[in-house]
């Protein structure tokens, strides 16, 4: 158990965000693409807010659309998060 906790603490912010996006239900490729962009553009506090969204509802990767995820982020009432998630989603959807 201690080893798992230690490994989790060593995960990069990008890895944590990518895994969180997959937990929310975004596909693997979209999660990987969006995570890199979001980590570069959002503060750790904002990333933490996004992480709380993932704890509300766990889905299988690919079960949620980018549009639905953007809609969920509006509940955080942080315009910068919504802007980054929206722009990242648009860029990553066409890759």
C-alpha positions in Angstrom: 0.0 0.0 0.0 2.8 2.4 0.9 4.5 1.7 -2.5 1.2 2.7 -4.4 0.9 5.9 -2.4 4.6 6.7 -3.1 4.1 6.1 -6.8 1.0 8.1 -7.0 2.8 11.0 -5.3 5.5 10.8 -7.9 3.1 11.1 -10.9 3.5 14.3 -12.9 0.7 16.8 -13.0 0.1 15.9 -16.6 -0.2 12.2 -15.8 -2.6 12.9 -13.0 -4.8 15.2 -15.2 -4.7 12.7 -18.1 -5.9 9.9 -15.7 -8.5 12.2 -14.2 -9.9 13.0 -17.7 -10.1 9.3 -18.5 -11.9 8.7 -15.2 -14.5 11.4 -16.2 -15.0 9.4 -19.4 -13.0 11.2 -22.1 -11.2 8.9 -24.6 -7.5 8.1 -24.1 -6.3 10.2 -27.1 -8.3 13.2 -26.1 -7.3 12.9 -22.5 -3.6 12.8 -23.4 -3.9 15.7 -25.7 -6.0 17.9 -23.4 -3.9 17.1 -20.3 -0.7 18.6 -21.8 -2.5 21.8 -22.8 -4.3 22.2 -19.5 -1.3 21.7 -17.3 0.5 24.4 -19.3 -2.3 26.9 -18.9 -4.0 26.3 -15.6 -2.7 26.8 -12.0 -2.4 23.8 -9.6 -5.4 25.2 -7.8 -7.5 25.2 -10.9 -6.3 21.7 -11.8 -7.4 20.6 -8.3 -10.9 22.0 -8.9 -11.1 19.9 -12.1 -9.9 16.9 -10.2 -12.9 17.2 -7.9 -15.2 16.8 -11.0 -13.7 13.4 -11.7 -14.6 12.2 -8.2 -18.3 13.0 -8.7 -18.9 10.5 -11.5 -16.6 7.7 -12.8 -17.2 6.6 -16.4 -15.3 4.4 -18.8 -13.0 6.2 -21.3 -14.9 7.3 -24.3 -18.3 7.6 -22.6 -18.4 11.4 -22.5 -18.1 14.0 -25.2 -15.9 17.0 -25.0 -19.1 19.2 -25.1 -20.5 17.4 -22.1 -17.2 17.9 -20.2 -17.2 21.6 -21.0 -20.7 21.8 -19.7 -19.6 20.1 -16.4 -16.7 22.5 -16.0 -19.1 25.5 -16.1 -20.3 24.4 -12.6 -16.8 25.3 -11.3 -17.6 29.0 -12.0 -14.1 29.7 -13.2 -14.1 31.4 -16.6 -10.4 30.6 -17.2 -10.9 26.9 -16.6 -13.9 26.9 -19.0 -11.9 28.8 -21.7 -8.9 26.4 -21.4 -11.0 23.3 -21.4 -13.0 24.6 -24.4 -10.0 25.6 -26.5 -8.1 22.4 -25.6 -11.2 20.3 -26.4 -11.5 21.9 -29.8 -7.8 21.5 -30.7 -7.7 17.9 -29.5 -10.9 16.9 -31.2 -9.5 17.7 -34.6 -6.1 16.0 -34.0 
